[in-house]
């Protein structure tokens, strides 16, 4: 029985049991155990030295910033911080691992017994909140990168070897692909808000291994898990989980046995394939790292780090809903990145009239115009270059009916170039006319000149109302306030 032949009815009798292992490269300037640069994009094998290359006689020296970043993540995920933790050697033999082992942690990781709360919408659009346990967060160094060229030769770039990593291991508390994506999103947001990882899955600074097993609904015993390695996008994680769930259910239904093994996701074919033989802890021959002393973290260090923690994404989203009156959708979009969330707040604080209506207008402008430009130009909000005060001024001109949305969009390129919205409107004479006396005079003339259309409207053809609005706006060269025009026309035509 293939995965594609499993009926929805059969699938519905099983449940997924999922745990995620997230590997995050830390934004330190130097590597985990030496002073080599961690700069991404350098020429291959230039961010190396005898220490990175594992030459005989070289000794590792721990990067203190790596430890502090890990404590930040531990506290942000409600984890306990171990006062004394040890490094271990994890042995395996790949071309991109020059020492023949990876310095990692095994029995006593620096952070343990944590949790995060995820939030997502289920199939009927209900907001679900769920606590996902975190087993451990441990320190380790990254391996290099193997590259297969067109001649099928394997090339190795060791620039990444020794870059500091944390591995965040969840409890098997996740029960669907939606929960998995929500958890991965939450972890990535936390790393970004803490400023300890850039979260770039395409460049490999954030990678995810998915452990998944299946069992009959109501069963307590876990099934045999398979591990899908090195996922590099949220969408691939979702697709791989769905495929692997169907594959394992098909095996069990056919009377077979799921094999514990690492697998790889073939995105082009939409399937997982075996990567190598199954691996267990003893296969790596862990033993204590003899060249590094224990890591000591005292309470004073923990307290100092705790005092620097920012408000995290979920808390900020909930505050945006309560304090600014934003819909959940807006709040979720604006809090994906910490700098965008701060930019929104700065725009709101620059308003002279701080109302929930105007906060919503700021949100609309950021989501429709600002984020579009960031996406098109592939820049961050820090590179956008428009002061929050300018966005606030533009929103207030619109909210006060000085300009309409069409004019606001027309002048926005000049605002991006550094000009004041109010100054642009004044220089070009773009302010809307809201003088009712002037507009009444125009409306009366248009109604007199178009008596036939007036008769049609009064005869029940209400769709000609737009004709009168268009005529009035054209007569005022677009400067008449459409709200005032509409109000006066309705008064005249419905009298």
Secondary structure, DSSP 8 states (H G I E B T S, - for coil): --GGG--HHHHTTEEEEEEEEEEEE---SB-SSS--B--TT--TT-S--TTTTT-TT------HHHHHHHHHHHHHTT-EE-SEE--EEEE---TT-TTSEEEE--SS-SEEEEEEEEEEE-TTS-EEEEEEEEEEEEEEE---EEEE-TTS-EEEE-SSTT-EEEEEEE-S-B-SHHHHHHHHHHHHHHHHHHTS----TTTTSEEEEEEEEEEETT--S----EEEEEE-SHHHHHHHHHHHHHHHHHHHHTT------EEEEETTTTEEEE-SS---GGGGT-EE-TTS--EE--HHHHHHHHTT----HHHHHHHHHHHH---HHHHHHHTSSHHHHHHHHHHHHT-SS--HHHHHHHHHHIIIIIHHHHHHHT--HHHH---HHHHHHHHHHHHTTSS-HHHHHHHHHHHHTT--HHHHHHHHT---B--HHHHHHHHHHHHHHTHHHHHHHHTT-GGGHHHHHHHHHHHTTT-B-HHHHHHHHHHHHT-
